[in-house]
Amino acid sequence: MSRRKAQELIAAGEVSLNGATVTDPFVRLVPAEIRRLALRGHPLPIEAPEPRVYRYHKPRGVLCSHDDRFYGDTVGRVLRAEGFVGYTWAGRLDRDAEGLLLLTNEGDLVQTLTHPRYEVEKTYHVWTKRALRPQEADRIFAAMRSGIVDDGETLRVLAGRLQGRPAHTSVTLAEGRKHEVKRLFAHFNLEVTRLLRVAIGPVRLGELKPGIIVRLTAAEEASVFGLSRSKLEAR
């Protein structure tokens, strides 16, 4: 669950430690002294789970939220339905966007892959309502690499190019600010009609079909955890 939800449950007296109710979410604990931890009377595991990472192709229309009282089709609902207890996702996508999310039970990994300050590269394929001509695309990508100021923030891409038939663009970013791709293209009066994320750091979407979840290979997990450690150590 989210940290906010966990704090709400603790404040409401729903959590007990060694038989006593705990209401302070910031109480300091000694792991060796924890004999029983329970939520609403149900025991919770004390040992840390094995860190795991899964590749998920989020379909268009699924909301990146644990719960939403106005919209039921959420990633949180998918996680619960698939039995992913204690998991969350790295790499938020808008509801109308699609593509790669990484599902994990490792908090540091979520932090390093999600927070803009760690500058993890993410690659997107972007379709726009009006197709770009090659010379126009070169000019726009050059401006995007230099940086576009929008709402007090400087947005930029590391790389951009035209590709495919019908032609669309591929852009790589390293910060992932809110709605960043759409804001970059909107600056040039280009309406994004489809947004597909194909890579987060060293992990690629590949041929994974929408709605499918698969665990990363051992080599991929080692690579993504290595990236996370290097980002944290650099800070």
VEXLORO-111248 format. One line per 5 residues: for each residue y, x, z of C-alpha. Coordinates in Angstrom, 3 decimals, decimal comma. Example, Ala and Ser with C-alpha at 12.3 -4.5 7.8 and 13.67 -1.06 7.14 Angstrom:
-4,500:12,300:7,800 | -1,060:13,670:7,140
***
This chain:
0,000:0,000:0,000 | 3,627:1,030:-0,225 | 5,284:2,880:2,672 | 7,655:-0,048:3,166 | 4,749:-2,494:3,488
2,979:-0,144:5,917 | 6,112:0,059:8,081 | 6,423:-3,732:8,082 | 2,812:-4,140:9,271 | 3,277:-1,550:12,032
6,527:-3,167:13,206 | 4,774:-6,542:13,265 | 2,117:-5,198:15,655 | -0,720:-5,379:13,136 | -1,850:-1,767:13,673
-3,746:-0,444:16,683 | -4,601:3,096:17,712 | -7,463:3,709:20,137 | -7,266:0,037:21,123 | -3,489:-0,010:21,796
-0,961:-1,677:19,482 | 1,453:0,706:17,748 | 4,911:-0,552:16,719 | 6,693:2,705:15,891 | 5,897:3,835:12,316
7,201:7,348:13,069 | 5,182:8,073:16,221 | 3,703:11,587:16,125 | -0,083:11,734:16,314 | -2,673:14,415:17,006
-5,514:13,831:14,499 | -8,177:15,125:16,912 | -7,212:12,436:19,440 | -7,595:9,520:17,026 | -10,833:7,717:17,852
-10,163:4,357:16,186 | -7,425:3,217:13,840 | -7,361:-0,451:12,850 | -5,327:-2,855:10,723 | -5,512:-6,502:11,847
-8,624:-5,589:13,796 | -10,408:-3,967:10,859 | -11,186:-0,229:11,257 | -9,596:2,184:8,816 | -11,073:5,512:7,710
-9,580:8,505:9,517 | -10,797:11,340:7,307 | -8,683:12,049:4,247 | -10,363:10,882:1,025 | -11,278:13,210:-1,807
-8,181:13,599:-4,024 | -8,788:11,929:-7,374 | -6,787:11,163:-10,504 | -7,482:8,518:-13,138 | -5,974:7,913:-16,560
-4,833:4,287:-17,118 | -3,478:2,793:-20,319 | -0,990:0,249:-19,008 | -0,747:-2,641:-21,463 | 2,560:-4,163:-22,437
3,466:-7,002:-20,055 | 2,031:-5,446:-16,879 | 4,646:-4,803:-14,177 | 4,652:-1,505:-12,262 | 4,692:-3,103:-8,814
2,195:-3,564:-6,004 | 3,176:-7,215:-5,617 | 5,754:-9,538:-7,146 | 6,061:-13,117:-5,958 | 7,576:-14,196:-9,280
5,180:-12,319:-11,578 | 1,474:-11,948:-10,969 | 0,464:-9,442:-13,646 | 1,086:-6,165:-11,782 | -0,478:-2,716:-11,597
-1,113:-3,373:-7,893 | -3,218:-6,383:-8,811 | -5,170:-4,256:-11,293 | -5,820:-1,635:-8,598 | -7,102:-4,217:-6,122
-9,289:-5,893:-8,751 | -10,829:-2,525:-9,698 | -11,402:-1,464:-6,071 | -8,791:1,299:-5,941 | -8,021:1,178:-2,201
-5,316:3,661:-1,156 | -4,260:4,426:-4,730 | -0,869:4,220:-6,396 | 0,515:5,361:-9,743 | 2,601:8,233:-11,004
4,912:7,650:-13,917 | 6,554:4,243:-13,776 | 6,876:2,244:-17,012 | 8,977:-0,839:-17,751 | 7,110:-4,120:-18,095
7,602:-4,174:-21,879 | 6,535:-0,524:-22,236 | 2,950:0,669:-22,530 | 0,876:3,790:-22,278 | -0,147:6,447:-19,801
-0,032:6,020:-16,033 | -1,877:8,355:-13,656 | -3,584:6,613:-10,726 | -4,157:8,747:-7,652 | -4,703:8,735:-3,884
-2,746:12,001:-3,471 | 0,838:11,442:-2,303 | 2,201:14,890:-3,174 | 1,008:14,454:-6,735 | 2,815:11,119:-7,058
5,988:12,743:-5,722 | 5,963:15,705:-8,096 | 5,057:13,680:-11,191 | 7,589:10,932:-10,481 | 10,750:12,424:-8,956
13,286:13,658:-11,568 | 13,995:16,888:-9,660 | 10,534:18,277:-10,450 | 11,181:17,974:-14,199 | 7,623:17,211:-15,280
7,509:16,728:-19,048 | 6,652:13,277:-20,385 | 6,223:12,421:-24,067 | 6,880:9,034:-25,657 | 6,403:7,503:-29,078
9,351:5,230:-29,860 | 9,717:2,563:-32,520 | 13,207:1,225:-33,262 | 14,348:-1,965:-34,966 | 16,042:0,092:-37,663
14,112:3,013:-39,108 | 15,799:6,415:-38,950 | 16,424:8,551:-42,007 | 15,454:12,240:-41,654 | 18,998:13,651:-41,716
20,212:10,979:-39,317 | 17,272:11,697:-37,006 | 18,080:15,428:-36,972 | 21,673:14,687:-35,951 | 20,621:12,234:-33,227
17,975:14,546:-31,769 | 20,443:17,436:-31,679 | 22,866:15,267:-29,707 | 20,075:14,129:-27,364 | 19,080:17,731:-26,678
22,687:18,603:-25,829 | 22,922:15,635:-23,464 | 24,273:12,083:-23,568 | 26,463:10,832:-20,711 | 25,609:7,262:-19,730
26,715:5,451:-16,580 | 27,673:8,708:-14,894 | 24,348:10,421:-15,682 | 23,573:13,059:-18,296 | 20,465:12,101:-20,230
18,703:14,516:-22,564 | 15,465:15,228:-24,366 | 13,673:18,541:-24,679 | 12,385:17,752:-28,165 | 12,445:14,956:-30,726
11,039:14,414:-34,200 | 10,104:11,788:-36,764 | 6,421:11,200:-37,410 | 3,808:8,752:-38,661 | 3,696:5,810:-41,041
5,535:3,578:-40,476 | 7,933:6,258:-39,263 | 8,673:6,413:-35,550 | 9,942:9,075:-33,210 | 8,313:11,302:-30,614
10,529:12,476:-27,755 | 9,779:14,678:-24,752 | 11,827:14,395:-21,550 | 11,695:16,269:-18,261 | 13,535:14,006:-15,796
12,446:10,411:-16,346 | 15,532:8,582:-15,095 | 15,510:4,782:-15,034 | 15,290:3,290:-18,558 | 16,155:6,750:-19,882
14,539:6,457:-23,316 | 16,090:3,062:-24,062 | 19,489:4,261:-22,850 | 19,347:7,338:-25,073 | 18,587:5,305:-28,189
21,055:2,548:-27,262 | 23,806:5,187:-27,303 | 23,253:5,372:-31,076 | 23,001:1,568:-31,467 | 19,252:1,777:-31,911
17,186:-1,011:-30,336 | 13,768:0,091:-29,075 | 11,082:-2,381:-30,149 | 8,056:-0,476:-28,837 | 7,732:2,304:-26,270
4,424:4,113:-25,754 | 4,003:7,011:-23,319 | 1,385:9,436:-24,599 | 1,563:12,332:-22,113 | 2,478:13,209:-18,522
2,472:16,948:-17,911 | -0,844:18,347:-19,179 | -2,556:14,932:-19,348 | -2,586:12,993:-22,614 | -3,350:9,330:-23,298
-5,609:10,190:-26,204 | -7,613:7,317:-27,686 | -7,807:5,348:-24,421 | -7,589:1,605:-25,116 | -5,085:-0,664:-23,311
-6,315:-1,806:-19,897 | -8,952:0,920:-19,551 | -9,154:3,285:-16,551 | -11,131:6,546:-16,626 | -11,239:9,488:-14,237
-9,796:12,777:-15,447 | -12,240:15,558:-16,163 | -12,588:18,303:-13,554 | -10,527:20,619:-15,765 | -7,777:18,018:-16,179
-7,653:17,327:-12,429 | -7,446:21,050:-11,699 | -4,621:21,369:-14,222 | -2,554:18,473:-12,870 | -3,034:19,497:-9,218
-2,113:23,065:-10,170 | 1,087:21,784:-11,793 | 1,913:19,795:-8,647 | 1,383:22,806:-6,365 | 3,537:25,047:-8,549
6,375:22,492:-8,546 | 6,250:22,105:-4,764 | 6,118:25,856:-4,151 | 9,076:26,387:-6,490 | 11,129:24,027:-4,326
***
